Amino acid sequence: DILHPSTGEKIGVSVTVLSINDEKMAAANRRIQNKKLELDRRGKTFKVDDLEENEMELLTTAITGWNWEGDVDFHGEKPAFNEKNVKAVLKELTWFKKQIMEAVGDEKAFFQH
């Protein structure tokens, strides 16, 4: 469940995420590492834009679905689950993105059900 950044209350959006240890996440991580190695091989440096792009790739891989309930919306609508909408929400709502990053890294939470 996504929480309001100032009140800590559930806002009506639930997101399903993969564990950082999931094979799909490992594959995404390998793609990112390969890109970095290729840049190194060509004598180019990794830039902040590259880091942000890689972070977005990992997060869009991690999110496998979402549900927007009640009155909560994004720009007046309940966004369909697709890569374009996931990227738009994560880019604009940094507090949302932060919660997803924390959830993906919370290995213990994946064993509490």
N, C-alpha and C positions, 0 to 999 in steps of 0.2 A: 504494500500500500504506500502510495506517495503521500507525504505529510506536508501541510502548509509550512512554509519556511519560518514564519514567526510564531505561530500558535502551536505547532506540533500536532495539530488535528488532522485526521484523515480528510483528504479533499474529495474523495470519490473516484480516484484513479488507481487502478491496480495494474501492475506490470509484472509479467512473467520473465524471469531472466535465467540464463545459464550460469553455472558456477565457472569461476576462472579456470577450474581444472577440467572442464568439459572438453571433449575432443574437437568440437567446432571452434572453441576459443583457442585451443592449442594450435589449430591450423591457421587461424587468423594471426596469431602471434608469430608463427613461422613466416607467413607472408610478409609481415612487417619487418621481421629480422632480415629476410632476404632482400627487401628493398634497401634497407640500411647497408647491408653488405655490398650491394651493387653500387650504391652511391660511393661508399668507401673505395671500392675497386676502381671507380672512375675518377677518384681524387676530389669528389664533391663532398660538401659538408651537409649534415642534417640541420634543418632549419626549424624554427618554431612552427611554421606552417605545416611542416612534415609531422611534427609531434601532434599537433591538433588534428590533422587528418588521420593519423594512426589511432589516436584516442577515439575518434568518431567511428572508425572501422571496428574497433573492438566493442564499443558500446552498441552499435547497430547489429553486430553479430550476437551479442549477449541478450538483447531483447528479443524474445520469441513471441510476444503478444502483449496486448493491453486492453483494458476495459475502462471506458469513461462512463460514469454513472451520474444520475441526478442532474443538478444544475451546472456542473463543471463543464467548461468547454475551452477550446483554444481558437481564438479569433472568431468566436461566434458559432463554432461547430464542434462536434465530437469527431476528431480526426480518425479516419480509417487507419488500420494498422498496415503501413507500408514503409519502405525505407525512406522515401521522401519526407513523409510526415514525421517519422521518428527523428530524422536529422533536424527538421525544422524546430521541433519541440526541444530537443537537446541543445540546439544552438541558441535559442532564444531564452529558454528557462534554465539558467545555470544551476539553480537550486534543485531542479528536477534531475538534471544531469548528475549532480553531486550525489544525490540519493541512489541513483542507478549504479554509479561507480562503487559506492559503499556496499550496496547489496551484492554486486558481483564478487567483490573481494571478501565477503563475510562467509567464509567456508563453513563455519559452525552452523549458520542458519539453514544450510542445505541438508542438515541431518536432524532437524528438529521436528519433522512431521511424522 
